Amino acid sequence: MDKTALEHVGLSKGEAEVYIILLKIGEATASEIAKYTKIARPNVYDYLNKLKDKGMVSFISKKNKIHYTPSSPEKILEYLDEKRDLITQELPDLLKLYSPEKEKPQVETYEGVEGFKTLMNDIIKTGKDFVGWGASDRVRETVPDYIVKRYLKQREKKKIRARQLFVKTDGVLDTPMSKFKSIPKEFSSPATTIVYDNKVAIMIYTAIPLIMIVKSRELADSYRKHFELLWKAARSFTK
């Protein structure tokens, strides 16, 4: 067996080696374990005590000698659960101490159909409502219709709703999951902006469409506030 698996869950190399030997032979004294593992007996005692504290070995006295037996490997899961419960209890206090720097924006840029597919899949994966302006059906000029229909169907299935602003001279991807309001045509743009979760996506409809996805909670929140202002003002434009 690869001892590194046990090391990954919190056992030292020596603890893992002693535990595996006990699993193989079932019961042994510290001297016997030292013989099998070639670990110095004082260190064996130290590892056994640590395994005992973790509940992974037990002991019994026979003829004035201490014999050690391994607990079921399932005890490892119990040990991990205990550690998780402990950190869960302490998490609120740890979060109070946590003072992160401002999030550094992450920018991803894509071109053409793959860019649109990446954005659509990310919106579905995120599963959260979104807002946007410059809504347009121009995506159909680049993306096959079956992909667009699948995206809209997945949105309906996951109940991902949207509020979007559009210019009446432009078409939109109409779906029961989207609510639209119109804005004057002078606000028409060769781009569509969508804000979802902590991301801002900008689709630029050039000869080869360009899609930029910016991951930044600060930017997304700012864009949402801007959208809400436009959304309220758009009421006067809706006929």
Salt bridges, closest charged atoms under 4 A:
GLU15 OE2 - LYS54 NZ 3.35
GLU27 OE2 - LYS62 NZ 2.88
GLU27 OE2 - HIS67 ND1 3.20
ASP46 OD2 - LYS50 NZ 3.56
GLU78 OE1 - LYS75 NZ 2.98
ASP81 OD1 - ARG84 NH2 3.20
ASP93 OD1 - LYS96 NZ 3.97
GLU114 OE2 - LYS117 NZ 3.38
ASP122 OD2 - LYS199 NZ 2.74
ASP145 OD1 - ARG140 NH1 2.29
ASP145 OD2 - LYS149 NZ 3.29
ASP197 OD1 - LYS128 NZ 3.10
ASP197 OD1 - ARG217 NH2 3.53
GLU218 OE2 - LYS102 NZ 3.63
ASP221 OD1 - ARG224 NH1 3.50
GLU228 OE2 - ARG163 NH2 2.52
